[in-house]
Amino acid sequence: MRSTVKSAAPTNEKGSPPNWEELTQKAPEPTQLDNIKTQLDLVLLALETLAGIGSEAMLKVAAELKLESMVADRVALWRLRQSNPLRKGQGGRKKLDVEEARSLVLISCHLAHQHQALIRRAVGLLEQMAEQNREPHTVALLGDYIDSFTNTYADRMEDAETLSGEELTNLALKLLIDLLFYSSPGGHRRLWLALLDRAKN
């Protein structure tokens, strides 16, 4: 686990993610959107449970980024996130179009950048635990994050009962590492590329 931190998104031939403008020309196929909806909701879930981010913080960022037309209020945000097909309940579920997906990408990465110091500290602790052959949950910050992520996932997702505690922990830690890359300059490009790449699978 020494080499835990790996790039969360593919790069171009020059070794860096393509420009955001280039990515916006690569719209996902309709059949790919379900996977994208799921991944975006999980990224926001990781941010929520690590940094205690709520809907108000997400709406504030939407306003700062002038994305109110996509995410106008709590209900609009809830409906966008409820479009994740793994979510429990049918109420409010709607299709997520490409522009809405891009808006959530920008909001997620802006929030990750705001909490970059916390994300870096958590990933650093994860690396230390790996080097010392210790379980991540033995450190308070990682333990609290794993517990919060696992409990929130169980409350919201249909497939929670089919996943073991180890699988949920691994998902939480994978998303934590991804957040480190999404918090960096150009993180929105990395996330968009990762979404398109994973949607192919």
N, C-alpha and C positions, 0 to 999 in steps of 0.2 A: 504494500500500500504506500510505499515511499513515494511513488510517482503518481499520487492521487490526482493532482491538479493537471488536467488536460484541457486543451482548447474545446470549447463547447460548440463550435461551429466550423464547417469547412472553410477553406480559404481559396483564393484564386491562385493563378500560376505565379504571381509575384509574392505570394505568402501572406497577403493581407486581404481582409474581406472586401468585396466590391463596394462601390459607392452606393449609398442609400437610394439615389436616383436610379441606379441600374437595377436594384432589387425590386423597386416598385413596378418595373416592367415585367417582372416574373410573377404573375399572379398564379396562385394555386388553382388546381382543378377543383371543381365542386366536390368530388369524392375525397379530396384531401382536407377539406375544411373541418370535418369532424375531429380529426387528429389534432389539427391546429388549435381548435377550440379547447380541447382537453389540455394540451401543453400550456397554453396561455393561462388558463385558470390555475394550473398547478404552480406556475411561476409566481403568480400573485399570492397563492396560498403559502408558498415558502416565505415570501416577503412578510405576509401577515404574521406568521407564527414566529419568525425570527426577530423581527423588529417591532412587533405590536402595531403594525399599520392597519388602520381601519378604512372604511369607505370614505370618511371625511378627508383623509389624507389623499386618497386616490382622486377624489373630486377636485381637491385643491390643485393637484398637479394637472388634471385635465384642463382646468381654467388657465393655469400658467402657460400651458402649451397650446391654448386656444383650440381645444378639442371639445368644447361644450356641445357642439352640434352632434357629436357622437356619444358623449357621456354627460348628459345634462344634469342628472340628479341620481339619488340613491336607487330609485326604481329602475332607471335606465341601466345603471351599472349592474344591478342584480340580474336584470334580464340578459345582459350580455354574458355574464358569468354563468348564468343558468343554462346557457346554450351548450355548455359542456355536456356531452351525452352521458358522462359518468355520474352526473348529479342526480341526487334523489329527487323525486317529485316531478310532475310535469308542468306545474304552474309557472307561467312566465317564460317558458322555454321558447326560443326563437332561433331563426337562422342567423348566423354571423357572417356578414359580408366582408369582403377584402378590406375595405376602408375601416370598418370597425376593428378588424383584426390588427391592422397597422396602428390604429389609435391605441389599442391595448399594449402593443409592443412598445410604443413611445412612452406611455405612462409607466409601464413596468420597469423599463431601463432608467427612466428619470428617478424613480423611487429607489432603485438599486444604487444609483450613483449617490443619492442623498445619504444612504446608509452604508456607503462603501467601507468606512472604517470598521463598523461592526461586522460586516461580511468578511473582511480581511482577517479580523481577529478570530472569527469562528473557523475559517478555513485553516488559519495558522495552527489553531488548537487541534484541529482534525489531523493535520500533518504530524504534530507532536505525538498525538496518541498512537498514530500508525507506527512511528519510529520507536516508540516505547512499548509497542505491542499491548496497548491498553484499549479497552472498549471506550468509544466516544462518549457514551452516556455517563461515564464517571467524572466528567468535567461539567460544572454547573451550566455554563452557557450552552453547550451542545446537548446536555441532558434535557434542559428546559425546552430547547427548540425541538428535539425529537419527540418529546412527550406532547407538546402543543400541536405539532404537525400531525402526529398519529391520531390524537383525539379529534382534531378538527376534520381530518380526512374521514374518520369513521362516522362523524356526524353528518357529513355532506355527500359522500360518494356511495353509489350503489354496490360497487365491487369490494368494499372494505372488508366484508366478512370472508371473502375468498382469499385475502392476502394475509400472510403471516406477519408477526411483529417484525421479524428480520427483514422481510420484503419492504415493509413500510419505512423502516429505518434506512434501508439502502436507498429508497426513493428520496427520502428527505435529504440525505447527505449528497446524493447526486445533484439535486436541485440547488443545494447550498453552493456546491462547486460551480455550477452553471452561473449562479448569481454573481460570482466573482468576475466572470468574463462579461456579463451583461452590464456590470456597474462601471466598466472602463470606457474610455472614449471610443466611440463607434460601436458601443454595446448593442444599440438597436439594430445595426446591420448584422451583428453576430447572431442575435436572437432570431431575426427574420430568416436568415440562412438556415439556422438550426431547425426552425419550424418547417420550412420547405423540405429540408433533407429528411426529417423524421416522418413527415407526412407521406413520403413515398413508401414507407415500410408497412 
